[in-house]
Amino acid sequence: MDSYERKILKELRKNGRMTNQELSERINLSPSPCLRRVRAMEESGLIVGYTTVIDQAVLGKPVTLFVRIKLQQHNKQGVAEFERGIIESENVLACYLVSGEYDYLLHIIAEDLNSYEKFVRTELHNLPGVAGIDTGFAYGCIKPPSGLYVAGPGPSKLS
């Protein structure tokens, strides 16, 4: 990845909706090569998509929770059913398979504590194989997610 590709990614992280003309001006590269580089990064799988950042408080879900889940067993069918339930849940923003005492870390948003309790009772408790649930509440966000940071030289899938 060269310096232009890093600049492109940095700018698109800030605003994925800018025009190619605007992007090319910001990185000091003419529009055609700029567009070719963006397309190459999309085709290589480096850029996997574009998204809209939604303010969760304005959406009516100001509560952020991090939930650790422990499974009773780790058989193929049970894990697949658990993961399918998590993927289908609209309340789960992200789910990570983690090492340590727990098996999964969920990032969840909710309207309030009552709605989170309802989610636990009606969704989490009904997923197969759940042996333990440990919840932590975020009371502030210092640095919200905004895509990956692209620093210095590294391997490139574009060459």
matplotlib code that plots the C-alpha trace (Angstrom):
import matplotlib.pyplot as plt

x = [0.0, 1.5, 1.0, -1.8, -3.8, -3.3, -4.5, -7.5, -8.5, -8.0, -10.3, -12.9, -12.9, -13.9, -16.5, -17.3, -19.9, -17.5, -17.3, -14.2, -13.5, -13.5, -11.4, -8.8, -8.5, -7.9, -5.2, -3.6, -4.1, -6.0, -9.5, -8.9, -5.9, -7.8, -10.8, -8.7, -7.1, -10.4, -11.8, -8.7, -9.0, -12.7, -12.0, -9.1, -11.4, -9.5, -12.6, -15.5, -18.3, -19.6, -21.9, -23.8, -23.0, -26.2, -26.3, -27.7, -29.1, -31.1, -32.2, -33.6, -31.0, -28.6, -27.5, -24.3, -23.5, -20.7, -21.9, -19.7, -21.2, -20.0, -21.4, -22.1, -20.7, -18.8, -20.2, -20.6, -24.5, -24.8, -22.2, -23.9, -27.3, -26.0, -24.2, -27.2, -29.3, -26.8, -26.5, -30.3, -30.6, -31.0, -29.8, -26.4, -24.1, -21.0, -20.1, -16.5, -15.3, -12.8, -10.2, -10.3, -13.1, -15.9, -16.5, -18.1, -18.1, -21.3, -21.7, -25.3, -27.4, -30.7, -33.3, -32.9, -32.2, -35.7, -35.4, -32.0, -33.5, -36.3, -33.6, -31.7, -34.9, -36.5, -33.4, -30.2, -31.6, -33.4, -30.2, -29.0, -26.1, -25.7, -24.1, -23.2, -23.9, -21.8, -22.7, -20.8, -22.3, -20.5, -21.1, -19.2, -17.4, -14.0, -13.3, -16.2, -15.6, -14.8, -13.1, -9.6, -6.7, -4.1, -0.6, 2.8, 3.9, 2.4, 1.5, -0.7, -3.2, -3.3, 0.0]
y = [0.0, 3.3, 6.8, 7.7, 4.6, 5.4, 9.0, 7.7, 5.4, 8.1, 10.5, 7.8, 6.9, 10.5, 10.7, 7.7, 9.8, 12.3, 12.5, 11.2, 14.8, 15.9, 12.9, 13.5, 17.2, 16.2, 13.7, 15.8, 13.2, 13.6, 12.1, 9.2, 7.6, 8.3, 6.4, 3.5, 3.2, 3.2, 0.6, -1.6, -1.4, -2.4, -5.2, -6.6, -6.7, -4.1, -1.8, -4.1, -1.5, 1.9, 2.5, 5.2, 6.1, 6.5, 8.3, 5.7, 8.2, 10.0, 6.5, 6.0, 3.4, 5.4, 2.5, 0.6, -2.8, -5.3, -8.8, -11.8, -15.2, -18.6, -21.7, -25.0, -27.1, -26.3, -28.9, -27.9, -27.7, -25.8, -23.2, -22.8, -22.3, -19.8, -17.8, -17.8, -16.4, -13.7, -12.8, -12.5, -10.2, -6.5, -5.5, -7.0, -4.6, -6.9, -10.3, -11.5, -15.0, -14.4, -16.3, -16.6, -17.6, -16.5, -17.6, -14.5, -10.7, -8.9, -5.2, -4.3, -1.2, -0.7, 1.9, 1.4, -1.2, -2.6, -3.2, -4.9, -7.1, -8.1, -8.8, -11.1, -12.9, -13.3, -13.6, -14.5, -17.0, -18.7, -19.3, -22.9, -23.7, -20.4, -21.2, -17.7, -14.1, -11.3, -7.7, -4.5, -1.0, 1.7, 5.1, 7.0, 6.7, 8.2, 7.1, 5.7, 3.2, 4.9, 2.2, 0.9, 3.2, 2.9, 3.6, 3.3, 0.6, -2.8, -5.7, -4.9, -7.1, -4.6, -5.5]
z = [0.0, -1.0, 0.5, -1.9, -0.9, 2.7, 2.1, 0.2, 3.1, 5.6, 3.7, 3.0, 6.7, 7.5, 4.7, 2.5, 0.6, -0.9, -4.7, -6.5, -7.5, -3.9, -2.9, -5.6, -4.6, -0.9, -1.7, -4.5, -7.3, -10.5, -10.6, -13.0, -11.1, -7.8, -9.0, -10.3, -6.9, -5.1, -7.5, -7.0, -3.2, -3.5, -5.9, -3.8, -0.7, 1.2, 1.1, 1.9, 1.9, 2.9, 5.8, 7.6, 11.2, 13.2, 16.6, 18.9, 21.4, 18.6, 17.5, 21.0, 22.1, 24.3, 26.5, 25.4, 26.9, 26.5, 27.3, 27.8, 27.0, 28.1, 26.4, 28.1, 25.3, 22.1, 19.7, 16.1, 16.1, 19.4, 18.4, 14.9, 16.5, 19.0, 16.4, 14.1, 16.9, 17.5, 13.8, 13.6, 16.6, 15.8, 19.2, 18.8, 16.9, 17.0, 18.3, 18.8, 19.5, 22.3, 24.4, 28.1, 30.6, 28.2, 24.6, 23.1, 23.6, 22.4, 21.8, 22.4, 22.4, 24.2, 25.0, 28.8, 31.4, 31.2, 27.5, 28.1, 30.7, 28.2, 25.6, 28.0, 29.1, 25.6, 23.4, 25.2, 27.6, 24.7, 22.7, 22.9, 25.1, 27.1, 30.4, 31.6, 30.9, 32.3, 31.5, 31.6, 31.0, 29.1, 30.8, 28.2, 24.9, 24.5, 20.9, 18.8, 16.0, 12.7, 10.6, 10.7, 11.1, 8.3, 9.4, 7.7, 5.3, 5.4, 3.1, 0.2, -1.6, -4.4, -6.1]

ax = plt.figure().add_subplot(projection="3d")
ax.plot(x, y, z, "-o")
ax.set_aspect("equal")
plt.show()
